[in-house]
Amino acid sequence: LFRSLAKLYRYEASGELSGLMRVRGFCLADAHIICADAKQAQDEVSKALDLIEYVADVFGLKRGENYSYRLSLGDRTDEKKYYKNDAAWDEGEALLREILQKRNCKFIEAPNEAAFYGPKIDVQMKNVRGKEETAFTVQYDFCMPGRFNLEYTADDGTKKQPLVVHRSSIGAIERVMAFLIEHYAGAFPVWLSPLQVAVLPVGEMHEAYGAEVHAVLKKAGVRAELWTADGLGKRIRKAKVEKVPYQIVIGDKERDATTITVEGRNDLKLEQIPLDQFITRITGEIKNRKDL
C-alpha cells in the first residue's frame, strides 16, 4: 500500500474552472494498493468503498441522498483513449459490477468514463447548480503494473504481475470542501467549523474577563476568538453572518459572577452558566461530532 497527500495540476477546458469545485491545482488524498490477483483486488475495492462510506458518514453525507455510485466503463473500440486488452476490461468491469451488486446499492453504468488503464467506481455528487462531479473514486488498474514491470514472487516460486487498486478516501481536498460548504450552506457542525466560539465582551471594562474566558476555551482545545473591535451589535451580527456556532456574551453580570451567557444557532440561549459547564457541552459535541 502506497499512500500520499500530494499536490496535482491539471489543464481544464475553457469555462470549466469554478471556485474550489474545479481548480487547476489541487491536493489529492491518494493510495495505490498492489494486489496479487483479482480476488484480492475485489476485497480491497470493497474495503475502499467501506472507507469512503465511513468518511462520507462522518461528514454527514448520506448515500442515495447526497452522493451516488457510478460504474465507469471503457470502450473496446477506442484504442486511442483506452489501453487495448479486451479480456482484462471484461474481467475488471465484471468484478466492479459484482461488488456494487453485492452491496445492494443503486448505481448507474457510464460508458466511456473509465480511466485509460481500467474501469472505476466513482462517487458522484451534484453541486448547487445541479452539475454532477466526481468526489471520490476507486479504480481497477490492469495496465500500469505491466508498463512499470511490476512483479512479485508467488507461493509456487513463479513471477507474476500484480493488479493495482487506486483509491482515494476523501478525493480532492478542495472539491470536498466545496461540497461541504454547499451542503451545510456555511453553517458547519461544531466539530467541523473553522471558528467554534466568538467571545464578545460588551465593553472595555469586560475585556479582561473576556480574555480569561478565551484563554480557558483555547486550553480546552476549542477554536475560539476574542472579538473586541466595533460595537457589540456589529460583532453579534458578524458572528451570525459568518454562522459561528456559539457566541459568548460577557457583561457586568457575567464578569461579577464569573459566569458566561451563551447564544448559539437555532435560537439556543444559556444565561449565566459556569464556563466549565459550557466546555463540557462543546467538547462533547466536538468529540461525538454532534451539532447544536
C-alpha angles and dihedrals in degrees: 000000000000116000131184144167100210142165115245132186128208137179112234129199118258111283095016099102110100126170111283092330095079119013137160095235120040141159115241128196100214140168136184116207115197110214130193096218146346093280092056090044089053091052092048093048090052091049090049090054089049088054093047092050090048092052091046090050091051089055091048096251118143126210112243091018106052100014140014140193126256124190104213113206136194131233115241091202096054103079092163094062100031134048109253112244110113095183092053091047091051092049095045096047092047091049094052092044091053091051092054092045091052090052089058091227130139116250140162128224117231118195118215094017099103126111114260090252099049150324123296146195111235126197106218129203131177122228123221091273091057095251113141119230134178110248102173132010141191115198133195110216121193095152111058097055087064094046091052093041093238113180138166133192111249125213090265091056096251125127115247136179116241131216123236128220114203111202139168121201094198106008120217108354093219095051094047090050089052091052091048093048089052094041094054095030086230094304096114122188112264094257092052100040114111088219116032103176134023113200110211119189110198093224144348092280089062098048097089092057089042089056090052091051091047092051093051091050092050091048088053090056096255117143099235137158131198110226117195106147119102128008123313093252092056092048092050090049091049091052091050094046090050089046095232106182096226137023121193112204117198122195137148096296094049094045094047094046094037090235134120137227113222127201121185141175118286091042094289114164128177111182123209099341126160113269093233090057091056092045090054089051099047097040088051090052091049094047094046094037093235123155127223 
